[in-house]
Amino acid sequence: MLRFLMNNKWIILSILPCLAFANGKNDLSFAGFVSQGISYTSDNQFFDAEDNTSFNMTTLALQANYLFNDQIRLSGQALYRNWGKIESSRIDFLMADYQFINQQNYNIGFRLGRIKSDLGVFNSTRDIPSARPSIFLPQSVYQDTLRDTTTSYDGLSLYGNQVFDLGRLNWTLAYGRYPVSSDLSESILGKELGGEISTKNNTQIHSTWESVAGNWSVSLGYENPQAFAKPLFDINDPIAMEAGDIKFDRYIFSHQYFSALWDLTFEFIYQDTEIKGFELFIPYLPSFIQQPVFPEITTDSLVNVGFYAQWRYFLNEDLTLMLRYGKYFTDIDDKDGSQYQQDTGMPDFSRYSFDFSTGVKWKLSSRWQINFEGHFFEGTAAISPTIKLDHSDNDEKYWQLWSLQVSYSF
């Protein structure tokens, strides 16, 4: 921990500007969390490329909030994440929030800076152990492969809510660009091809309807993130790939119901992916030799769909049981992967993923928490190319993931 802080001084320094505005002890607050876990994967190395058992499950966050007055707030969070194959340090969010209309039945405000995405139930809190329902969020909707295009964006958002006799409407209109790292190109193209990647401005629309009693909610969100990727290749590579563009039209529907002893969450994602470029070729092939014909990667519409249903039961205030089942299909027109197998020779089960999960969350105190969970998978579509680009016949169709995590919040 000490070595990490010494090597990442910016994490501490990034929250110090808030101190310059503090006029009283009640104006400035700090929070954060740290967690450490262990995972075991029976096959396919879903989490870490090195071993089936991995301790690369460390997260650390420091957050600062400063209230200028009832209308203006400045907040930021620095996040360190060593999660399987990927290790990163970044500003998770850093934004100014100005609520310029604040009435009894409605309010309107805007945010400026690096802002957490509101799409989905758990996107804005996906890294906070005490706020998410499990160690691993359902990959059918919250794919770690595309994490950089879902978590937080640099831009601005206009938000508000209106209270009606029948309930409450919350809405957000946002425009910005997802900051990305080389991890995203590896996640999309695999570590063999991962190179330079950049994103374009993205429009996001999100609305949620809450019941009067607050015991259920329904939400719908849309965004259209875009990325330009330039894969790497070496003179000795047998096959290389041209640069290309990827565009997503992403829709997320969410529903939650709450009772005194249990809650139910259902989410569905529909993602229409357009891919241009990324043509395969043989580097430095003499001009008098014609390039061979490779399978086309370009597509005007590759529709990915996923959903999950999750049930949690509260045995008491400190102990929660969780059951969840989710499905994800890489291509809605080829759900079982049979056409993909016929065209490429790759296993059909690499195009879908079914996940039955069960877990328990135990709050030892107001600050300490232990999570334990197990996942029973069919299919390998949830495996990121960061771990394995070639889903060959050596993959197992049926496999398991077990994980234990201890976290401390402050």
C-alpha angles and dihedrals in degrees: 000000000000092000090050093053092048092050093046105043090152089073089065095037093050092069097043095085087069088065091063090066098045114115098166141016093253093055097065127052134175131204140161148144142227127201138180128190147167128222135194123199118193094204144351096037093250096171109030130018094213107057141000088237115055137179091188092115105109126138129173127179134180118193133187129189127188125188114205090181140317091299107038128060133171118200139166142170132199116205134197115192129181100178115165110296096356126076119181144159118203148145100266094194137344116174148150116229120200119182101194096173118046115166132156095260103026144018137187130197144150137227128211129192130031104350132189115243116250096203113118128010097274107029096098092048101030094123098045109096094204093050103046123075097229143010092255115037116223105285090206088077108008100050114187086205089072097031094126090058095052111036113067135344138202109239141063138294137197115211141172148150137221127202116218133178090258098043146299132297120209120186141176133193113190139176127186149096129277111236108229138191134202086272090076094055089049091048092053102034103021129247091280091064105020111129139136119349135177135178135221131220115291132205118216129190123182135169134176130192117204126192121243091251091046092232097121140025138186124200139178127193138181136188138161110210117181132195137189115209130190109193122215124241137174130217089247095051112115091213131020136183133231122231118270149172129250123196127185129199100195127188123182125189118191135184130180133182123190131196132168094267106023146015135207127210127188126180133175128191127198114188123181108196124199117194123190126181122355092131115176120234143159110255119239094001109169111262093238090061116077118232111251120245111260128188111276118248094185115106135168093208129015106167117206118188132184140166142172139190118210130190124190126188122198109217088182138328092291105036125064129177121205134198122180139170125189141171132200129187123192091203120024089201091055104035097160093044093235095131091046090052091049093050099042108019090235119132116278093226091066087076098060140038130200117188129190110187135183129179150154131226118202121189105206091185140335088289108027125070138172125203126190125178146159131210126201110199136193112190132013106243088113092065112102118228084232085078100032129359096181110063093192132173088275089076118100119236093210119044144147140228123200124184142178124192134182118196138182125200125198 
